[in-house]
């Protein structure tokens, strides 16, 4: 996740999602090279990585550039995070986190 370390750490803790991950990486900016390095560190081929987020610019674009799968959950973000949805070829879209199991099952 991207942002202030203390704020993001608290968000992860309160979300209840922490136990589902081997590692939580809080960074200043998500980039193709960061995502590739994380996949390599965990010995996961890029084609098996799923990046899920609400920002086309910060979540979806770097994942697609790295050859990973991406699922966009639209949510209001600040203007600096906006990007053209049409340019995100190959991404999936869902409305809520509860839609994820259905989408991921279809992709197996």
QUINOR-V230729 format. One record per helix or strand of 3 or more residues. SS is the DSSP state (h for helix, s for strand). FROM is the first residue (numbers start at 1). LEN is the number of residues. If there is no record, write none. Layout:
BEGIN
ss = {SS:SS}
from = {FROM:FROM}
len = {LEN:LEN}
END
This chain:
BEGIN
ss = {h:h:h:h:s:h:s:h:h:s:h}
from = {5:18:32:46:50:56:69:79:85:92:97}
len = {11:3:10:3:4:10:5:3:3:3:11}
END
